[in-house]
């Protein structure tokens, strides 16, 4: 149980690497942030690019049992066991990578799995993002941030924000001193309950 008095009690982190190449800049930044977690906090790292996970096939409205392959079962169990889910995804076309999006698509199936209560189990847990991009203007990642925030809001989760870094060539993020400073206390910040972005009323606007 996570409490305000003991913020690390019962915490466990699941890091999901969504890059198309191993050891990329986003993974480097995520590991830099993870180094500052308390030593006794469990960490599990999963490279989505190495998993034989097919594209999600929506069978929620079909009859019969929902087939669950071994890889999906592992991901589902790892997700449910974690109090904190970290999506480490490069900025690809201003949003999350295909590997990360495929993983999130499976949440749709888990939401409809009888007896799983996936949404109920995830409520109150925390979603974090880590991304490195070639762009130096950080607002270029706003769409990615909104995607993760809205995902957390729908699930009733907390959202810790997105740790941003700059880099393109392998290892280049190590030169981003601002990102590395942010990484030091990124997971120590308070993560509020996520809310959908407010939409300003256009009533009367012509």
N, C-alpha and C positions, 0 to 999 in steps of 0.2 A: 504494500500500500504506500503510495506517495503522499507525504504530508508536508505542510509548509514548514514545520519545525525541522524536519529531516528530509530535505529535498532529494537526497540520493537513495533513500531507503527503498529497496525493492526495484530499482531501476535496472533496465537491460536495454542495450542498443543493438539494433539491426541495421547494418550498413549495406545498402544495395547499390552496387556499382553499375552504372548504365552507359559506360563508354564503349565505343566500338574498338578500342585498342587497350591492351593491358598496361597498367602503370602510367596512365595518362595524367594530365595536369589536374583534372578534377579529383581523381583518386589521391594524388599527392596532397592536395589541399584538405581533403576529408581526413586523411591520416594525420595531418598536422593538427587538425582540431581534436581528433580523437586522443592524441597524446596527452591532452590536458584534462581528460576525464579522470576521476579517481581510479586508482589502480584496481580496486575491488569491484568495479562496475563491469559486468559481463559485456563483451562485444562480440558480435557475430558478423562476419563479412561474407557477402555473396556477390560474385561477379555474374551479372545477368547475361553477359555476352558469352559465357562459357557453358550456359545451361541449354539443354535440348528442349526448349520451351516453344511449342508451336504458337502461331497466332491464335488469339482467343476466338472460339466459336460459340456464339450465344445460343445456348440451348435451354434457356430458362423457361420457355413456354412450350417445350416439347414434352411428350409423355415418356415415361420410363426413367431409369436412374441416370444421374449425372455422372458420366465417366470421369474419373480423376486419375491422371497419370502420376508416376512417382515424383517427377520434378515439381508438378503443381502441388502435390501433397506436401512436399518439403517446404516450398515457399509459403504455403498457407499456414503450416504449423509454426514456421519461423516468424511469420508476421504476427500471429496471435500470441506468441510467447513474449514478444518485445513490448516494452512500455514506450520505447522511442524508436521510430522508423526514420531512417535517414536516406533520402534519395539523392545520391551523388551522380548527377547527370550533366554532361556538357550542354551548353546552349547550342542546339541544332535548329536552325531556321526559327529562332526566337521562341522555342519552347523546349520541352523535354525530349530526350533521345527516343528513338523507336523502341529500344530495349526497355526503357523505363515506362513508356506508354503501354507496351504489351503487358508488363507486370501489373500496372494499374487497371488495365482492361479486365484482368482476371478477378479483380475485386468485384466487378459486376456479377460474375458467376457466384462468388462466395456470398454475396448479399442474398442470393436466392436459394442457397443450399439449405434444405430442411434441417432444422435442429442445430445449425451452426451459430445463429444469432451474431453474425459477423459484425454488423453495425453496432450492436449493443456492446460487444466485446471491445471494439476499437474506440468507442466513445470515451473521452477523457484522456486518452493517450496522446502522444505528441508526434507530429510530423515535422521533419526538418528538411531543408534542401541545401545542397552544396553544388555550385556550378562555376566553371571557368569558361571564359569566352574570349574570343579574339578582339571583340569590341572593347573600347576603353570607356565608352559612355554606358554607365551602369543601368540607365533606364531602358536599354535595349533588352534587358532581362525581365522587364515588368510582366510580359505575357507569361513567362515561365512561373514567376512568383504568384501571379493571379491564379494560374492553374492549380498550383499546390495549395494555396490558401483556400480556394473554393472546394477542393477535394476534402481538405480537413474540415471545413465548415459543414459540408454535407454529412460527413461521418460523425460530427459532434466531437471532433478532436481539437487539441491545442495545436497551434502553429508557431514554431520557433523562428520562422523566417528563413531566408536564404543567405548563405555565406558566399559572397561573390569574389571571384579572382580573375586576373587577366593573364592570358597566355595562349599561344598557338602551337609553337614548336615544343617537342617533348622536354619537360623539366622547366619550361619558361616561367611557370607560376612561382617558382622559388625566388624569382627576382621581384615579385610583387610584395614589397614589404608591408604595405597596408593590409593586404589580404592575410598575411601571416600573423600580423598583430591582431586582427579581428578573430582569427582562428583560436587564439589563446583562451578567450573567454566565451566563445560562441555558444557552446552547450551549457554554459553557466547562467545564461540570461533567462529571464522569466518568459515563459511561453503562454500567452493568453489563449482563451478559447477562440477559435477561429470564427470569423463572421464573413458572410458574403459581402462583397463591395456594395456600397450604397449606390442606388441609381437615382440621379436627380430627376425630379419630375419635369416633364416637358409640356405640362398642361398650359395652354394659353400661348405657347410659343409658335410663331408663324414664320 
